[in-house]
Amino acid sequence: MLNRIKQFLINEDGPTATEYAVMLALVIIVCIAGITLLGNTVNGVFNTVSDGLPTGAPGGG
């Protein structure tokens, strides 16, 4: 039993998996922040272009 406890304390698989999980969470947070900022910028550009277009007459065909 004491041998198993020593092996458990020496085993590095647990901390490595935790480190990967933390890194993955940080990457996901950065991606979400980047997509949000990009989305807001694109939305602003579309609004600027839309405001600059002249209004067409209804049924203008």
Buried (B, 14 or more C-beta within 10 A) or exposed (E): EEEEEEEEEEEEEEEEEEEEEEEEEEEEEEEEEEEEEEEEEEEEEEEEEEEEEEEEEEEEE
